[in-house]
């Protein structure tokens, strides 16, 4: 695994775009590091010192690889790259959270630029359902629905935004 880790680190350093990793790379890397931790603890033996040194270098390489890859994912999420994202499943999860954070930042910028920052947030949002939806429960445990496609309803902002994000409903602009 050390050779694979080193090769991944080397490729990531030599190329500006995110390099392809096996889908199970992080799980195997984590198991490898755990096995090194549990290995020979005798610092006096040659084998123990070699294992300790291998663990030290493996952790350094792994941490640097993670930082490199996440910096590239961050740049990609901010639109600096048009190349396909070669991310693992775990990295796609991180990427999606970055996209949401980027969208929230854009909304904040728009509020500042438009002079709406500091205005009270609307409590309810008018939405039109694009798909059928079961009964929904908000953070105050209040129930809404069930809803059929094309139903229109006022919902708490947090609930409405979740439905909009998942293409279940669409915001209706007030006239």
N, C-alpha and C positions, 0 to 999 in steps of 0.2 A: 504493500500500500504506500510505503514511503516514496517509491519510484513514481507511482501514479500521481501522488500529491505534488512531488517536485516537478513533474512534467506539466501538470495543470497550472502550477504557479508560473513556470517558465513561459508557457504559451500565453497566459494572461498578461504577463509583463511585456511580451514582445508584440502584442497585437492591440490595436485601439478598440476593437469591438469585442463583445462578450464571446468567449469561447464555449463550445459545446462540452458539457460534462454528462456523464452517465446519470440517469435519473436517480439512482441510489447512491450517488457519490457521497453526499453528506452523511447519510446513515452509516455507510461503510467507514468513512473517515472518523466519525464519532466512536464507532465500535473499536477501531484501530487505536485511537488515542486512549480509550478506556482500558484496552488490553495492555498498553504500554504502562499506564499508571499502576495497574495491578501486577505488573511483572516484577522481576528481580529487584529488590530494594537494597541489596547489599552493595553499598558504594565501594567496598574494599575489593570486591572481585572485579575482574576485567569485564565479565558479562554484565554485571550490575552497572558499571560505569558506562559501558556502551549503550545499554538500554536507557539510562538516564540522559545521555547525550542525544540519542535518537528521539526521545520524548521532547526534549528541549527544542531541537530543530524542527520536529514535526509540528509542534505548537506554533513556533514562529512562522513557518511556511503557511500553515493553515490560517492563522490570523491575518497574515498579509494577503493571502488569496481571497479570503472573505471580504476584506476591506476593498481590494481592487475590484472585485466583482460587484459589490454593492455601490461603489462609486460609479461604475459604468451603468448599472441599472438606474441610479439616480439621474445621471445625464440623459439616459434614454427616456425616462419618465417625464423629463422636462423638455423633451422634444429636440434635443441636440443631435440625435442620430436618426437616420431613416432606415437603418439596417434591421433585419429580423433579430428579435431578442432570443438568444440561445440560453434561456434560463431553465433551471431545474424547477420542479414543482414547488419547493420551499421558496425559491427566489421569486416565482410568479406571485405567490402570496404577498411577499414583501413589495413587489412591483405594484400590485393593485392598491396596497395601502398608500404607497407613494403617490399614485395617480389621484387618489381621493384627497390626500393632503395638498397636492398641487392644485386641485380644483377648489378646495377650501381657500387656499391662498389667493387664487384668482378672484373668488367671490369677495374676499376681504379687500383686495385692491379695487374692485369695482365699487364697493361701498364707500371707500375713502374718496375715490375720484368723483363719484356721483354726488357726494355730499350726504349720503345716507348713513354714514357711520354714527352710531350713538342713538339712532332712532329706535324706538321700541320695536321689537320683532313682532311680526304678526303671529298670533297664537294659533289660529286655524288657517288651513290652506284648502282652497277649493280644488278638487281633483276630479278627473273623469277616468273611470276604470277602462283599461284596454282589454283586460281579461277578467274572467270570473275570479273572485277572491273569497276565501272563507272568512269567518268572523275574525276580527283583529283585536288585539288587546294592547293598549298603550302603557307607558311607564307608570301610570297611576292606576293600572288594572281596570280601566274603563273599557268596555267592549264596544266595537263598531262593526256593523255588517251582519251577515255576509253580503257580498256585492256581486252583481252580474256585470258583464261587459256593457259599457256605455252608461252605467250608473254614474251619478254625480253626487259628491258628498264633501262636506267640510270635515277635515281631519286635523288632529294636532300636527304641527309642523314636522316633528321628528318622525312620526309614522308616515306622513305623506312623502317626505323625502326618501325614506326607505323604499316605498312603493315605486316612486318615480325612478330611483336608481336601478331598480330591478325590472323596469319596463312593464310594470303591472298597471300603473296609472300615469296620467299626464296632468301637469298643473294647468288649471284653467285661469287665464289672466282676467282679472277684474277690469271692467270697463270704466 
